[in-house]
Structure formats: C-alpha cells, structure tokens
C-alpha cells in the first residue's frame, strides 16, 4: 500500500504537476466544481466527493476495504506532500507514457493489498466485485467522461496528453492487479490420463478434475483432465505431459477471472 502511494506521488509531483497535465477521476471533478464554487476550496471539494465513495466502500465491498482505503488515501496525501523527485523528461508524450506507467503501477500495487487509494479506485473495485468489470476499463471510461468536462476549462493539447496518461495507467492497473497473477485453464486428453493426473497433483501441486467423455468420431470412452494453473507453470506442465505421452491432446486457454481462495487471481477485498 505505502509503496504504491509513493510511486503514484512520484508521478504526480515529478511529471503531472510540472507538465501541467489535466487531472482525471475525482480530482478532475473537484477541479471543475472548484472553478464553479471557489469559496468551498479544492481540498474541501475533494473530501466531499470522497465521502459517498467511502460510504459505498463500507456498504458494497466491506469494512476491511473501507479501513485500508482510508489509510491509502491518507498515505497518498502525505506522500504527495513530502515526496519531491524531479524526473528529467522534457518530451510531453514520453512524460505522459511514463506518468501512466507509474500511476498505473502505484494504483495497482495499492489495489493488490486489502484497500485502495480512495477516489475512483473504490468505484472500480465495487463494479469488479459486483459485475466482474475490469478495474482498468472502469478507470478508463469514467476518466474519459471526466476529461470531456475538463476539456471545457483546459487546452485541447493538455487534455490529449492526459488521455495518454489515463489510457496507459488503466492498462497498467489491469496488468498489475490481474495480469501478473493470470491463470490458465488446461484440458488434456490422453490414454495415460492416470499417470498425468498423478504428476500434476505431485509436481505442479494443483487440483485436477477428471471428466468422462466420448470421442465424436471413434465413439471411444475417454477421460478428460481439467485443471487451472498459474501461467508461469505452463512450461513445466507441457514438459510433464510430453514426457509421459507425446500423443496427448492438450488445450491451454486464458481465463478472465478465477474465484477461489487457493487458485483465485483476485485480491481478497
């Protein structure tokens, strides 16, 4: 959590502020409202917008997520106030790409704990838990809508550079939260199914489901092995199967989401 907030603060103070990029998310909305009613103050507006989101965190996600998110928002605010690292990149496009990578990595690291950095992250987690909508997609769509409003107050050039930041950060968040823990679904059909199943259980240490099947052309009864494993274990599995049966039929496919305490790839919010 703290490391994620520090990485995000480096991007904000080292790139976004010096390059005068536009803010998205809750910060962007706060900037617009502050323009309309400056007497409330930017900090007060930002806090007011976060209150209903934290209420949603408590009700729709859980108390633990709420507490960790409060800590995350406080940590990010403190990091922004204290961390001042200059990043010597003058080219705006390169700055936008680097800022997107850093913000996405920082946000993703925070989300891989039990909380978030507050703001839009709370809405993204809630939609992912309820409807399995990717965190990156939620961040990108909502930030895009905010940018449409912000474009009324800033130059088109600044908005377009910020769009690069938001797109890269959204993809980076998805990669950090789910991509680095991606699971693969494996189907194996082999006459040596018993031996292969034993080796998967013993060497790869993942469960195997045995499904009764029948060949569509031959009519022969088959035993189909089904397992879900970490993507880093694919090479080991292929070597294992080939060593036992070179004629085995193996299908390896991506999974969008796996929900399980041992093999699941979602943070336990």
N, C-alpha and C positions, 0 to 999 in steps of 0.2 A: 504493500500500500504506500509506504513512505517513499520507496524508490520510484514508484510510478508517479507520485506527485512531484518529486524532484525533477524527473525527466520532463514532465509537462511544463514545469516552471522555467526550465532552461529554454524550452522552445518559445514560451510566451515572452519572457524578458529578453532573450537573445535574438529572436527573429521577428515575432509578430509585432511587438511594440516598435522596434527600430525601423522596420519596413513599412509601418503604418497599414498593415493588413486589417481587414474588417473582421470583427468577431461574429461567430455564429452562435446557435443554441440560445441558452438562457441569457448569456452575456449580451448577445446581439439584440435580443428583445428588450433587455434592460436599457441598452443604449438608445433605442428608439423611444421608449417611454420616457427616459430621462430628458430627451430632446423636447418632448411634448410637455412634461411637467418637471422642470429642473429643480423646483423647490423641494422635491422629495429626496433628491440625492441619488447618485448611482448605486452606492452601497446599500441603501435602504430599499431601492427598487429591486436589486439583485436578491436580497434576502426575502423580500415579499414574494417574488416569483418562485423561490425555492421552497417556501413553506408548504404550498399544496402538493408539490412533488414529494417532499419528505413524508407528508401525510399518506400519499399513495404508497410510498416505500413501506411504511408501517403496516398498512392495511392489506396491500396486494402481494407483497414479497415476504415480509417477515420482520420481526423485531431486531434480530441479529443484523440483517442487512441495513436496517434503519440506523442502528448504533454505529456500525462500521462506516456508513456513508456520511454521517455527521462528522466522524473522525477524519474521513477522507477529505471532505470539504474544508475542514479546519486546517488540515495538513497542507492542502493545496494553497490556501490563502496565505499561510505562514511561509511556505516555500516561495511563493511569488514575491512576498515582501522581503525575503532575505537573500534569495539566490540571484546573483547578478553576474552572469557569464556572457561575455561578448563572443558572438560567433561571426567570424570574418568571412561572410559570404555576401558579396555585393549584388550579384545577378539575381533579380527578383524571382525568376522561375526556379532557379536552384534553391533559393531561400524557401520558396513555397513547398517544394518537394521535401526538403529536409525538415521543415516545420511539421508537415503532415506525418512524416515517419516518426518523429519524436513524440508528437502529441498522441498519435495512434498507439505507439508503444507504451507511453505513460498511462493512458486510459486503459489499455488492455491489461497491463500489469495490475492496476488497481482492481479491475473487474475480476481478475483471477483469484483475488482474495475473497473475503466474505462481504465486501461492500463496493463502493464506487466513489467518484469524486464529486458527487452531487449533480444537480442540474439535469441535463438531458440524459445522462447515463441511467438515471433512475427509471425514466420512461422506457428506455431501450431494454433494460432488464425485465421490466414488468411485461412488455409485449413479447419478449422472448419466452418468458415462463408461461404466459397465457396462450400465445398463438404460435410459438416457435418461429417468430420473425427474427431474422438475423440482426444482431446488435448493430453491425455496420450499416445495414440497409436503413434501419430506423434513424440512425445518426445522420446519414446522408440525405434522406428525404426531408426530415424536419429542418435540418440546417439549410437545405436548398430553399425551403419556403421562407425561412427567416432572412436569407440573403436577398430574396425578392423584395422584401420590405426594406431591408437595409440599403439596397441599391438606390432608393429614393433620396438618401442622405449622403451617399459617398459616390466617388467617381466609378465609372464602369470598369476601369482598369483595376482598381483596388478590389472590387467585387470579384472579378475574374481570377485574380491571383488567389484570393481567399477560397474560391471554388476549388482550385487545385489542392490547397491545404486540406479542405474538408473531404475531398474525394480520396486522397491518399491516406488520410488519417482513418477514414471509415474502413478502407480495405485492410489497413494495418491492425485496427481493433479486432476485426473478424479473424485475421491470421493469428494474433496473439491469444485470443480467447478460445477459439476452437481449432484453428488450423494446425497449431503445434501439438495438439492432442487428438489429431484426426484418427478415426477408427476405420478399418477396412472390413467389409463383410466378405467371407470366403466360403465358396461352395466347392466340394471335392467329391468326385465320383471315381471310385477305384475298386478293383477286386480285392485289394489289400486294405480295405477300409478299417478293419480292426487294428492293424499294426499302426496305421497312420493316426488314428484317433488316440491310441495309447501314447504315441510320441508327442502329439500336440499337448496332451494333458501333462506329460512328464517334462518335456523340454521347454515348450513355449509357456506352459502354465496358464492356459486359458481353457474355458469350458468348450465342449463340443456337443452339438445336438445331432443325433442320428435319425434321419428321416427315411421311411420306407418309400421306395419309388419303383417305377417300371419303365423300361425302355420303350419309347413310342414305336420304333421300327422292329426291334428284336422281341419285344414282349417279355424280356428277361427281367427278373426281380433285381433291384439294385438297392444298395444302402448309400444314402447321400449324407455327407458330413457338412454341417453348417457351423461356422464359428465367426466371432468378431474379435479382431486383434488390433494392436497398435500398428500404425503404418511403418514404424521402424523395424517391425518383426517380419515384414513381408519377405525379405530376402532369406531369412532363416527358415521360414515356412516352405518356400519354394525348394530350397536345398533339401529339406527334410522329406518332402513328398517325392522329389525326383530320385532320391537315394533309395526309396522303398519301391516306387512304381513309376517308371519312366513313361508309361502309357496313361497315367492318371489324367482325368479331365478336371481342370482347375479354373474356376472363375473368381476373380477378385474385383470387387466393386466398391465405390465410395459410399460412405454413409453421411447423411445430412446431420443427423443428431442421434446420439445413443444415450439412453437414460438408464442408468444402473449405478449402484454405489461403487462397485469394483471396476467395471469396464467403461462406465459412462464418461463422456467427454465434456460435460458441462460443469462449471463451478457450482459448488453446493451452497447456493444462496439461501 
